[in-house]
Amino acid sequence: RGSDELLSGSVLSSPNSNMSSMVVTANGNDNKKFKGDDKMDGAPSRVLHIRKLPGEVTETEVIALGLPFGKVTNILMLKGKNQAFLELATEEAAITMVNYYSAVTPHLRNQPIYIQYSNHKELKTDNTLNQRAQAVLQAVTAVQASNAPISGTTVSESAVTPAQSPVLRIIIDNMYYPVTLDVLHQIFSKFGAVLKIITFTKNNQFQALLQFGDPVNAQQAKQALDGQNIYNACCTLRIDFSKLVNLNVKYNNDKSRDYTRPDLPSGDGQPTLDPAIAAAFAKETSLLAVPGALSPLAIPNAAAAAAAAAAGRVGMPGVSAGGNTVLLVSNLNEEMVTPQSLFTLFGVYGDVQRVKILYNKKDSALIQMADGNQSQLAMSHLNGQKMYGKIIRVTLSKHHTVQLPREGLDDQGLTKDFGNSPLHRFKKPGSKNFQNIFPPSATLHLSNIPPSVAEEDLRTLFANTGGTVKAFKFFQRDHKMALLQMSTVEEAIQALIDLHNYNLGESHHLRVSFSKSTI
């Protein structure tokens, strides 16, 4: 559960509230006396008193605290005092909520808040003066009712429903192709203003938290997209409401972004957002935030360029398929690089059709993949990696094919056609190899090892590529496979280029790929 631990992690300090009796006013007019409550475990009541709220917190965020535990029937916000009263439909629901939040400190906008029973058994608010809160409550209740079981019974506490929060937790199953933050933004912004996105990997699964401006948009996006594939037959979206109601984004980079704050730093070692794009994002979100403005279906500015490249194949209505298959690779080591070495490395992420090292610029090459998804995959995994001692740059080329030299023209072996190569890893549809695509790593997965080859032979073989073998392990059940760890990712890349398809004898050609495991 991607967001649970974001909620916990601080111990509930004793929420004593030594408030004297205070007058509560809903918009200045409702002179009922509300007693401040002394302790969390006072007499249970279905009215809860919430303290230490951040100044800018909204009714929706406060209501969302109660929704997992049952129906919220009333709310009174005391903005000036940073407090609120929340009334639940039943005392049982309130008890469940207080018990839960005594174990897990609730946070709103990254600030701990305190919840206790009120001395009041019900909330009487002047609805005309408390209109905004009542309107929010009605909207949220309507959304919840559309999700309730058909039997019409209230959901029992044992089946606590997730809050209708504006934040969605997204897990991507069968991720054979990369899904970027920009792709998520493009898909989800069809349903309303996306304010923030955080992506992370947990249990070897790509996950994201995505915050809409409004819980209703989150609800619509969940209904429309849960279970859908982003690309054909893979990258399946699994969507739930998060327990969080607000995301705290510190950096704008390829892992996280706050579209309301284009001024945020990019963090260590991350490419900074281009200022022009930052300005475009700011313009876009201010447009989306205007009440009554229609949110554009497609992202209407330069910031869309990166998303469009990756999302050109998104399996959503109205988004055209396609995608460039040709990559431009630059800053190559021209003394060392060959079409064969590029074929082997890029072949980890797709079936390379043709490679051309540029005649007048031998530190650059064009590589044609079998389809746009594969070029996207190779670009996202190999851009910024070290090959032959140089950090390579990988971008989409403006060319749509790699031309072969004319008949009889000698181009010094700089262009090679690999269209019929027997070494393509992804020829078979649904091949297992699609499930074993990982970023370059120091640990390599070896397979097709003949019985006569021992650990020592393989250690020596890999040490001869110029690196240091740090660890080695045969698979317990299957000695045809092993994991081998080099001391750096660069050494592992070099070893893969040199030894993938190496002939180990007995008609066994070694297969080498990157592993997600460590030894």
NUDRENBA-577400 format. One line per field, with one value per residue (C-alpha): residue number from 1; z, y, x. Coordinates in Angstrom, 2 decimals, decimal comma. Layout:
N
num (NUM | ...)
z (Z | ...)
y (Y | ...)
x (X | ...)
END
This chain:
519
num (1 | 2 | 3 | 4 | 5 | 6 | 7 | 8 | 9 | 10 | 11 | 12 | 13 | 14 | 15 | 16 | 17 | 18 | 19 | 20 | 21 | 22 | 23 | 24 | 25 | 26 | 27 | 28 | 29 | 30 | 31 | 32 | 33 | 34 | 35 | 36 | 37 | 38 | 39 | 40 | 41 | 42 | 43 | 44 | 45 | 46 | 47 | 48 | 49 | 50 | 51 | 52 | 53 | 54 | 55 | 56 | 57 | 58 | 59 | 60 | 61 | 62 | 63 | 64 | 65 | 66 | 67 | 68 | 69 | 70 | 71 | 72 | 73 | 74 | 75 | 76 | 77 | 78 | 79 | 80 | 81 | 82 | 83 | 84 | 85 | 86 | 87 | 88 | 89 | 90 | 91 | 92 | 93 | 94 | 95 | 96 | 97 | 98 | 99 | 100 | 101 | 102 | 103 | 104 | 105 | 106 | 107 | 108 | 109 | 110 | 111 | 112 | 113 | 114 | 115 | 116 | 117 | 118 | 119 | 120 | 121 | 122 | 123 | 124 | 125 | 126 | 127 | 128 | 129 | 130 | 131 | 132 | 133 | 134 | 135 | 136 | 137 | 138 | 139 | 140 | 141 | 142 | 143 | 144 | 145 | 146 | 147 | 148 | 149 | 150 | 151 | 152 | 153 | 154 | 155 | 156 | 157 | 158 | 159 | 160 | 161 | 162 | 163 | 164 | 165 | 166 | 167 | 168 | 169 | 170 | 171 | 172 | 173 | 174 | 175 | 176 | 177 | 178 | 179 | 180 | 181 | 182 | 183 | 184 | 185 | 186 | 187 | 188 | 189 | 190 | 191 | 192 | 193 | 194 | 195 | 196 | 197 | 198 | 199 | 200 | 201 | 202 | 203 | 204 | 205 | 206 | 207 | 208 | 209 | 210 | 211 | 212 | 213 | 214 | 215 | 216 | 217 | 218 | 219 | 220 | 221 | 222 | 223 | 224 | 225 | 226 | 227 | 228 | 229 | 230 | 231 | 232 | 233 | 234 | 235 | 236 | 237 | 238 | 239 | 240 | 241 | 242 | 243 | 244 | 245 | 246 | 247 | 248 | 249 | 250 | 251 | 252 | 253 | 254 | 255 | 256 | 257 | 258 | 259 | 260 | 261 | 262 | 263 | 264 | 265 | 266 | 267 | 268 | 269 | 270 | 271 | 272 | 273 | 274 | 275 | 276 | 277 | 278 | 279 | 280 | 281 | 282 | 283 | 284 | 285 | 286 | 287 | 288 | 289 | 290 | 291 | 292 | 293 | 294 | 295 | 296 | 297 | 298 | 299 | 300 | 301 | 302 | 303 | 304 | 305 | 306 | 307 | 308 | 309 | 310 | 311 | 312 | 313 | 314 | 315 | 316 | 317 | 318 | 319 | 320 | 321 | 322 | 323 | 324 | 325 | 326 | 327 | 328 | 329 | 330 | 331 | 332 | 333 | 334 | 335 | 336 | 337 | 338 | 339 | 340 | 341 | 342 | 343 | 344 | 345 | 346 | 347 | 348 | 349 | 350 | 351 | 352 | 353 | 354 | 355 | 356 | 357 | 358 | 359 | 360 | 361 | 362 | 363 | 364 | 365 | 366 | 367 | 368 | 369 | 370 | 371 | 372 | 373 | 374 | 375 | 376 | 377 | 378 | 379 | 380 | 381 | 382 | 383 | 384 | 385 | 386 | 387 | 388 | 389 | 390 | 391 | 392 | 393 | 394 | 395 | 396 | 397 | 398 | 399 | 400 | 401 | 402 | 403 | 404 | 405 | 406 | 407 | 408 | 409 | 410 | 411 | 412 | 413 | 414 | 415 | 416 | 417 | 418 | 419 | 420 | 421 | 422 | 423 | 424 | 425 | 426 | 427 | 428 | 429 | 430 | 431 | 432 | 433 | 434 | 435 | 436 | 437 | 438 | 439 | 440 | 441 | 442 | 443 | 444 | 445 | 446 | 447 | 448 | 449 | 450 | 451 | 452 | 453 | 454 | 455 | 456 | 457 | 458 | 459 | 460 | 461 | 462 | 463 | 464 | 465 | 466 | 467 | 468 | 469 | 470 | 471 | 472 | 473 | 474 | 475 | 476 | 477 | 478 | 479 | 480 | 481 | 482 | 483 | 484 | 485 | 486 | 487 | 488 | 489 | 490 | 491 | 492 | 493 | 494 | 495 | 496 | 497 | 498 | 499 | 500 | 501 | 502 | 503 | 504 | 505 | 506 | 507 | 508 | 509 | 510 | 511 | 512 | 513 | 514 | 515 | 516 | 517 | 518 | 519)
z (0,00 | -1,41 | 0,91 | 4,33 | 5,67 | 4,55 | 7,16 | 10,05 | 11,40 | 14,15 | 17,54 | 18,66 | 21,29 | 24,07 | 22,63 | 25,78 | 24,95 | 27,82 | 26,01 | 28,05 | 26,88 | 23,60 | 21,41 | 17,97 | 15,13 | 11,68 | 9,56 | 12,60 | 13,63 | 15,40 | 19,11 | 20,45 | 23,16 | 22,21 | 25,02 | 24,24 | 25,05 | 27,49 | 26,28 | 23,45 | 25,57 | 27,02 | 26,70 | 23,10 | 20,85 | 17,15 | 17,07 | 16,91 | 17,73 | 15,44 | 16,45 | 15,11 | 11,51 | 9,00 | 8,15 | 4,48 | 4,94 | 3,11 | 4,17 | 1,70 | 3,43 | 6,85 | 5,58 | 3,94 | 7,39 | 8,40 | 5,17 | 5,55 | 8,78 | 7,71 | 6,56 | 7,57 | 8,43 | 9,37 | 9,59 | 11,18 | 10,33 | 12,78 | 10,43 | 12,87 | 15,55 | 13,22 | 14,47 | 13,17 | 14,40 | 12,38 | 12,94 | 11,85 | 11,30 | 14,19 | 17,45 | 16,37 | 13,32 | 15,50 | 17,95 | 15,09 | 13,73 | 17,10 | 17,77 | 14,32 | 14,58 | 18,10 | 16,52 | 13,31 | 13,70 | 11,09 | 9,00 | 6,83 | 4,55 | 6,33 | 9,73 | 12,59 | 13,77 | 16,86 | 17,04 | 20,15 | 21,17 | 21,54 | 24,59 | 22,07 | 20,98 | 17,70 | 15,63 | 15,08 | 12,46 | 10,72 | 7,20 | 5,50 | 7,15 | 6,79 | 3,11 | 1,66 | 4,11 | 3,55 | -0,25 | -0,03 | 2,30 | -0,10 | -3,09 | -1,27 | 0,07 | -3,46 | -4,79 | -1,91 | -2,44 | -6,06 | -4,68 | -1,91 | -2,00 | -3,80 | -0,75 | 0,71 | 4,02 | 5,42 | 4,97 | 8,13 | 9,91 | 9,01 | 5,36 | 5,78 | 2,43 | 1,29 | 1,55 | -1,53 | -1,51 | -4,41 | -4,36 | -6,34 | -5,75 | -9,09 | -9,53 | -12,99 | -13,70 | -16,63 | -17,18 | -20,24 | -21,50 | -19,45 | -18,12 | -17,43 | -15,20 | -18,36 | -19,71 | -16,45 | -16,57 | -20,13 | -19,42 | -16,12 | -17,03 | -19,35 | -16,14 | -14,52 | -13,23 | -12,05 | -9,35 | -8,26 | -9,11 | -7,18 | -8,70 | -6,89 | -7,04 | -4,26 | -4,20 | -7,71 | -8,94 | -10,44 | -8,43 | -8,42 | -6,22 | -8,29 | -6,81 | -8,56 | -7,65 | -6,83 | -5,38 | -7,98 | -10,78 | -8,94 | -8,70 | -12,45 | -13,42 | -11,20 | -12,71 | -16,29 | -16,05 | -13,41 | -15,21 | -18,53 | -20,45 | -21,35 | -24,22 | -26,10 | -23,76 | -21,11 | -18,53 | -16,76 | -14,43 | -10,94 | -9,20 | -5,60 | -3,49 | -1,33 | 2,39 | 1,82 | 0,88 | -0,01 | -1,51 | -0,46 | -3,50 | -2,85 | -6,35 | -9,95 | -11,93 | -13,71 | -10,43 | -8,92 | -9,96 | -8,48 | -11,41 | -9,15 | -8,27 | -11,36 | -9,22 | -7,23 | -7,51 | -9,42 | -6,55 | -6,71 | -9,98 | -11,72 | -14,92 | -14,09 | -15,73 | -18,67 | -17,62 | -20,74 | -19,89 | -16,25 | -17,42 | -19,71 | -16,79 | -14,67 | -17,46 | -17,95 | -14,29 | -13,83 | -16,83 | -15,30 | -11,92 | -13,26 | -11,99 | -14,88 | -17,35 | -19,30 | -18,69 | -22,06 | -23,18 | -24,49 | -22,89 | -24,91 | -24,69 | -25,07 | -21,91 | -23,88 | -26,21 | -23,96 | -22,99 | -26,59 | -27,58 | -24,90 | -24,91 | -28,69 | -28,27 | -25,23 | -25,67 | -24,99 | -27,34 | -29,37 | -28,95 | -32,19 | -32,34 | -33,85 | -32,43 | -33,94 | -34,24 | -34,91 | -32,11 | -32,32 | -29,99 | -29,41 | -27,37 | -28,32 | -27,98 | -31,70 | -31,25 | -29,75 | -30,89 | -33,68 | -35,16 | -33,48 | -29,98 | -30,36 | -31,67 | -28,60 | -26,00 | -27,52 | -28,29 | -24,54 | -24,92 | -28,36 | -31,73 | -33,45 | -37,22 | -38,49 | -37,11 | -38,88 | -37,36 | -39,00 | -41,58 | -40,80 | -37,05 | -35,80 | -32,18 | -33,23 | -34,59 | -35,75 | -34,44 | -35,87 | -33,50 | -34,46 | -33,06 | -31,21 | -27,84 | -28,10 | -29,04 | -26,07 | -23,79 | -25,01 | -24,70 | -21,13 | -19,96 | -21,82 | -21,94 | -19,49 | -19,17 | -19,67 | -22,70 | -23,37 | -20,73 | -22,15 | -20,99 | -24,00 | -24,94 | -26,49 | -28,10 | -30,71 | -34,22 | -36,79 | -39,30 | -39,67 | -41,16 | -41,39 | -45,05 | -46,24 | -48,45 | -52,21 | -53,93 | -54,42 | -52,14 | -49,40 | -46,20 | -44,17 | -42,38 | -40,57 | -41,55 | -40,75 | -41,39 | -38,50 | -39,81 | -40,07 | -37,06 | -35,11 | -31,95 | -31,65 | -28,12 | -28,76 | -32,02 | -30,44 | -29,46 | -25,69 | -25,21 | -21,55 | -22,36 | -22,25 | -18,53 | -17,88 | -19,10 | -16,41 | -16,29 | -16,63 | -13,33 | -11,96 | -11,62 | -14,79 | -15,44 | -17,37 | -19,05 | -21,45 | -19,49 | -20,43 | -17,58 | -18,15 | -17,41 | -13,77 | -11,69 | -12,01 | -15,84 | -15,88 | -13,30 | -15,44 | -18,64 | -17,19 | -15,45 | -18,89 | -20,07 | -17,94 | -14,79 | -11,37 | -10,59 | -7,09 | -6,65 | -8,45 | -7,77 | -9,76 | -9,59 | -7,11 | -9,26 | -12,61 | -13,23 | -16,74 | -15,12 | -12,79 | -11,42 | -11,70 | -10,16 | -11,55 | -9,42 | -11,45 | -13,92 | -16,56 | -16,19 | -16,47 | -19,67 | -21,09 | -20,12 | -21,69 | -24,97 | -25,06 | -23,90 | -24,93 | -27,44 | -26,50 | -27,61 | -24,50 | -26,53 | -26,84 | -29,15 | -26,12 | -26,71 | -23,48 | -23,00 | -20,87 | -19,61 | -16,75 | -13,52 | -10,93 | -8,21 | -6,18 | -4,83)
y (0,00 | 2,90 | 5,67 | 4,11 | 4,79 | 8,40 | 8,84 | 7,13 | 7,73 | 10,23 | 9,28 | 10,92 | 13,46 | 13,69 | 15,98 | 17,91 | 20,93 | 23,35 | 25,61 | 27,50 | 27,47 | 29,37 | 30,86 | 29,25 | 31,30 | 30,02 | 33,04 | 35,22 | 34,53 | 31,27 | 32,00 | 28,47 | 27,65 | 24,88 | 23,53 | 22,71 | 19,04 | 17,93 | 14,54 | 12,09 | 9,40 | 11,53 | 10,28 | 9,07 | 11,27 | 11,25 | 14,87 | 15,14 | 18,18 | 18,65 | 21,01 | 22,48 | 22,60 | 24,37 | 27,81 | 27,14 | 23,73 | 23,20 | 21,64 | 18,80 | 17,85 | 17,77 | 15,75 | 13,30 | 12,44 | 11,03 | 9,38 | 6,08 | 5,46 | 6,19 | 8,94 | 12,50 | 14,35 | 17,83 | 20,05 | 23,36 | 25,09 | 27,62 | 29,18 | 31,83 | 29,23 | 26,55 | 24,11 | 22,24 | 20,07 | 17,01 | 15,07 | 11,43 | 9,51 | 7,11 | 7,04 | 3,71 | 5,39 | 8,18 | 5,64 | 3,73 | 7,00 | 8,15 | 4,73 | 4,64 | 8,14 | 7,49 | 4,83 | 6,71 | 10,46 | 12,21 | 14,83 | 17,55 | 19,42 | 17,76 | 19,06 | 16,77 | 17,48 | 16,30 | 14,65 | 14,04 | 13,55 | 16,73 | 17,39 | 17,93 | 15,08 | 16,75 | 19,81 | 22,44 | 24,86 | 27,66 | 26,25 | 29,59 | 30,91 | 27,71 | 27,33 | 26,57 | 23,75 | 22,32 | 22,45 | 20,61 | 18,04 | 17,46 | 17,05 | 14,56 | 12,65 | 12,43 | 11,02 | 8,54 | 7,47 | 6,60 | 4,17 | 2,66 | -0,96 | -1,36 | -2,92 | 0,57 | -0,48 | 1,62 | 0,15 | -1,64 | -0,55 | -3,85 | -2,81 | 0,67 | 2,43 | 4,60 | 8,33 | 10,20 | 12,18 | 14,36 | 12,17 | 8,91 | 6,09 | 4,53 | 1,19 | 0,08 | -3,65 | -5,38 | -2,41 | -3,62 | -0,06 | 2,99 | 5,27 | 8,79 | 11,49 | 13,44 | 10,48 | 10,30 | 14,04 | 13,85 | 10,95 | 12,22 | 15,90 | 14,93 | 14,73 | 18,03 | 20,07 | 17,85 | 19,80 | 17,45 | 14,06 | 11,99 | 8,76 | 6,03 | 2,34 | 0,05 | -3,75 | -3,54 | -1,84 | 1,61 | 3,65 | 7,23 | 9,58 | 12,11 | 15,03 | 16,69 | 20,10 | 18,52 | 15,11 | 14,83 | 14,82 | 12,11 | 10,06 | 10,47 | 9,57 | 6,47 | 5,29 | 5,85 | 4,61 | 1,86 | -1,38 | 0,35 | -0,33 | 2,64 | 0,76 | -2,24 | -5,23 | -3,83 | -1,07 | -1,64 | 1,13 | 0,04 | 3,06 | 3,64 | 6,69 | 7,58 | 8,17 | 11,42 | 14,50 | 16,68 | 15,92 | 17,78 | 18,06 | 19,37 | 19,13 | 19,53 | 16,80 | 13,55 | 11,85 | 14,50 | 17,72 | 20,46 | 22,14 | 25,01 | 25,87 | 26,04 | 27,79 | 24,65 | 23,41 | 20,21 | 18,55 | 16,84 | 15,38 | 15,90 | 17,91 | 21,22 | 22,00 | 24,31 | 27,87 | 28,24 | 25,00 | 26,09 | 29,31 | 27,31 | 25,05 | 28,10 | 29,57 | 26,29 | 25,75 | 29,32 | 28,73 | 25,50 | 27,11 | 29,79 | 28,88 | 27,84 | 27,56 | 24,34 | 22,23 | 21,52 | 17,92 | 17,92 | 19,80 | 23,02 | 24,11 | 23,33 | 21,26 | 18,66 | 17,89 | 15,31 | 13,83 | 13,59 | 11,67 | 9,09 | 9,17 | 9,09 | 5,47 | 5,86 | 3,60 | 6,40 | 7,58 | 10,58 | 10,10 | 9,17 | 6,13 | 6,21 | 7,28 | 7,70 | 4,53 | 6,25 | 7,41 | 9,82 | 8,79 | 11,34 | 11,78 | 8,26 | 7,18 | 7,22 | 5,21 | 2,27 | 2,29 | -0,03 | -0,74 | -4,18 | -2,75 | -0,36 | -3,21 | -5,32 | -2,59 | -1,09 | -4,62 | -5,07 | -2,73 | -3,65 | -5,21 | -2,97 | -2,91 | -0,67 | 1,27 | 4,09 | 5,81 | 9,26 | 9,58 | 13,24 | 13,00 | 9,67 | 10,36 | 10,19 | 7,40 | 6,77 | 3,62 | 2,34 | 0,23 | -2,04 | 0,33 | 3,61 | 1,93 | 0,27 | 3,52 | 5,21 | 2,39 | 2,47 | 6,26 | 6,30 | 3,59 | 4,48 | 8,27 | 9,41 | 5,98 | 5,48 | 3,52 | 3,16 | 5,84 | 8,53 | 9,58 | 9,04 | 11,18 | 9,49 | 11,49 | 10,88 | 11,65 | 13,72 | 10,91 | 8,20 | 5,53 | 4,85 | 4,83 | 2,06 | 3,13 | 2,83 | -0,40 | -0,56 | 2,40 | 1,65 | 3,51 | 1,83 | -0,47 | 2,46 | 1,34 | -2,11 | -3,73 | -6,02 | -6,60 | -10,38 | -10,84 | -14,08 | -12,16 | -10,11 | -10,62 | -9,59 | -11,32 | -13,64 | -11,86 | -12,13 | -13,30 | -13,66 | -11,17 | -8,37 | -9,04 | -8,87 | -5,40 | -3,52 | -0,39 | -0,88 | -2,23 | -3,61 | -7,06 | -9,13 | -12,07 | -14,88 | -17,73 | -20,65 | -21,74 | -25,32 | -27,85 | -28,04 | -24,32 | -23,57 | -20,38 | -19,83 | -19,91 | -17,24 | -15,06 | -15,14 | -14,47 | -11,38 | -10,09 | -10,09 | -7,38 | -4,93 | -4,81 | -6,48 | -9,31 | -8,64 | -11,54 | -14,59 | -16,94 | -19,85 | -20,20 | -23,00 | -24,88 | -24,20 | -24,13 | -22,84 | -19,42 | -17,21 | -13,69 | -11,95 | -8,57 | -6,16 | -3,29 | -0,53 | -0,14 | 1,02 | -2,22 | -4,25 | -2,40 | -3,15 | -6,83 | -7,15 | -5,60 | -7,91 | -11,17 | -11,32 | -14,22 | -15,36 | -18,98 | -21,11 | -24,32 | -27,24 | -24,91 | -22,77 | -19,02 | -17,02 | -14,68 | -11,57 | -9,00 | -6,51 | -7,80 | -6,06 | -8,31 | -7,88 | -10,69)
x (0,00 | 1,93 | 0,84 | 0,28 | 3,71 | 3,51 | 0,78 | 2,50 | 5,94 | 5,32 | 3,98 | 0,77 | 1,66 | -0,86 | -3,51 | -4,41 | -6,40 | -6,60 | -9,00 | -11,50 | -15,08 | -15,13 | -17,79 | -17,96 | -19,30 | -20,07 | -19,23 | -19,64 | -23,19 | -23,87 | -23,53 | -23,61 | -21,12 | -18,71 | -16,55 | -12,96 | -12,51 | -9,87 | -8,81 | -9,04 | -10,62 | -13,42 | -16,99 | -17,46 | -19,56 | -20,29 | -19,05 | -15,27 | -13,16 | -10,12 | -7,30 | -4,05 | -5,30 | -3,03 | -4,38 | -5,16 | -6,81 | -10,13 | -13,44 | -12,82 | -9,57 | -11,21 | -14,20 | -11,78 | -10,39 | -13,78 | -14,93 | -13,07 | -14,97 | -18,54 | -20,87 | -19,97 | -23,21 | -22,01 | -18,94 | -18,13 | -14,85 | -13,36 | -10,83 | -9,63 | -8,89 | -7,42 | -10,05 | -13,07 | -15,95 | -16,87 | -20,09 | -20,33 | -23,58 | -22,94 | -21,03 | -19,44 | -17,93 | -16,51 | -15,02 | -13,39 | -11,96 | -10,57 | -9,05 | -7,42 | -5,96 | -4,64 | -2,38 | -1,58 | -1,08 | -3,21 | -1,42 | -2,89 | -0,49 | 2,43 | 1,36 | 0,23 | -3,34 | -5,21 | -8,64 | -10,73 | -14,38 | -16,38 | -18,60 | -21,41 | -23,62 | -24,58 | -23,68 | -26,34 | -25,11 | -26,93 | -26,88 | -27,40 | -24,26 | -22,30 | -23,22 | -19,80 | -19,12 | -22,60 | -22,18 | -18,85 | -20,41 | -23,33 | -21,02 | -18,80 | -21,81 | -23,27 | -20,01 | -19,88 | -23,48 | -22,70 | -20,09 | -22,19 | -23,39 | -26,73 | -28,37 | -28,67 | -27,13 | -24,34 | -20,88 | -19,86 | -16,69 | -15,05 | -15,19 | -13,75 | -13,97 | -11,07 | -11,59 | -12,76 | -9,57 | -8,33 | -5,18 | -5,05 | -2,58 | -1,64 | 0,15 | 1,24 | 1,14 | 2,90 | 5,16 | 7,02 | 7,43 | 8,39 | 5,67 | 6,87 | 5,48 | 4,52 | 2,55 | 0,56 | -0,05 | -1,33 | -3,70 | -5,11 | -5,43 | -8,31 | -10,38 | -9,43 | -6,52 | -3,65 | -1,80 | 0,99 | 2,52 | 5,09 | 6,45 | 8,41 | 9,22 | 8,00 | 8,29 | 9,76 | 6,58 | 6,29 | 3,77 | 2,56 | 0,57 | -1,38 | -3,33 | -6,28 | -7,61 | -10,98 | -11,97 | -14,76 | -12,15 | -10,21 | -13,40 | -14,11 | -10,52 | -10,60 | -13,90 | -12,72 | -9,13 | -8,92 | -8,00 | -7,19 | -3,95 | -1,77 | -0,10 | -1,45 | -1,79 | 0,56 | 1,08 | -2,25 | -3,43 | -4,57 | -6,08 | -7,20 | -7,88 | -4,90 | -5,28 | -3,39 | -5,34 | -2,38 | 1,05 | 4,17 | 6,46 | 9,96 | 11,48 | 10,33 | 12,11 | 11,34 | 10,29 | 8,03 | 6,37 | 4,20 | 2,45 | 1,35 | 4,97 | 7,21 | 9,85 | 10,79 | 14,41 | 15,14 | 17,06 | 20,44 | 21,60 | 18,26 | 17,94 | 16,28 | 12,99 | 13,61 | 12,53 | 10,36 | 8,59 | 8,26 | 6,59 | 4,32 | 3,31 | 2,55 | 0,42 | -1,37 | -2,25 | -3,45 | -5,72 | -7,02 | -7,57 | -9,94 | -13,43 | -15,62 | -12,74 | -12,87 | -9,83 | -8,21 | -8,27 | -4,74 | -1,86 | -1,85 | 1,78 | 5,45 | 5,44 | 3,51 | 6,40 | 8,06 | 4,72 | 3,56 | 6,68 | 6,05 | 2,28 | 1,90 | 0,92 | -1,31 | -4,32 | -6,79 | -9,55 | -8,52 | -4,77 | -3,05 | -0,80 | 2,67 | 5,99 | 9,42 | 11,50 | 14,86 | 17,17 | 20,08 | 22,93 | 25,70 | 28,92 | 30,05 | 33,67 | 34,50 | 37,71 | 35,82 | 32,20 | 30,99 | 27,54 | 27,75 | 28,36 | 25,41 | 23,24 | 24,07 | 23,49 | 20,33 | 19,11 | 18,47 | 15,46 | 14,13 | 14,93 | 17,49 | 16,88 | 19,68 | 22,65 | 24,49 | 27,55 | 27,63 | 30,41 | 31,22 | 30,55 | 31,75 | 30,80 | 27,13 | 24,93 | 21,38 | 19,69 | 16,41 | 14,28 | 11,36 | 8,71 | 8,19 | 7,68 | 11,09 | 12,84 | 11,16 | 12,27 | 15,89 | 15,99 | 14,64 | 17,05 | 20,27 | 20,34 | 23,05 | 24,72 | 28,48 | 29,67 | 33,41 | 34,12 | 31,80 | 28,33 | 26,08 | 23,08 | 20,04 | 17,22 | 14,52 | 15,81 | 13,95 | 14,64 | 12,02 | 14,27 | 18,01 | 19,05 | 21,40 | 24,33 | 23,76 | 24,85 | 28,61 | 29,31 | 31,87 | 30,97 | 33,76 | 31,30 | 29,64 | 26,11 | 24,78 | 21,40 | 20,33 | 16,78 | 17,24 | 19,49 | 18,89 | 19,85 | 16,65 | 15,29 | 11,67 | 10,74 | 8,17 | 4,94 | 4,40 | 8,00 | 9,10 | 11,86 | 9,26 | 8,88 | 12,61 | 13,50 | 15,42 | 17,60 | 21,36 | 22,67 | 25,93 | 24,30 | 23,95 | 21,65 | 23,41 | 21,56 | 22,18 | 25,28 | 26,38 | 26,88 | 30,65 | 31,23 | 32,08 | 31,84 | 35,60 | 35,41 | 32,71 | 34,47 | 37,63 | 35,72 | 33,99 | 37,14 | 38,80 | 36,37 | 38,36 | 36,24 | 36,15 | 33,75 | 32,41 | 29,99 | 28,62 | 25,71 | 24,26 | 20,47 | 19,72 | 17,24 | 18,80 | 22,57 | 21,94 | 21,41 | 23,45 | 23,77 | 27,12 | 27,91 | 30,51 | 31,80 | 30,07 | 27,19 | 29,69 | 31,68 | 28,46 | 27,50 | 30,95 | 30,72 | 27,25 | 28,48 | 31,52 | 29,95 | 26,29 | 26,10 | 29,63 | 30,23 | 30,80 | 31,12 | 28,69 | 26,67 | 25,74 | 25,81 | 25,76 | 22,81 | 23,44 | 20,93 | 20,63 | 19,08 | 16,92 | 18,37 | 21,53 | 23,68)
END
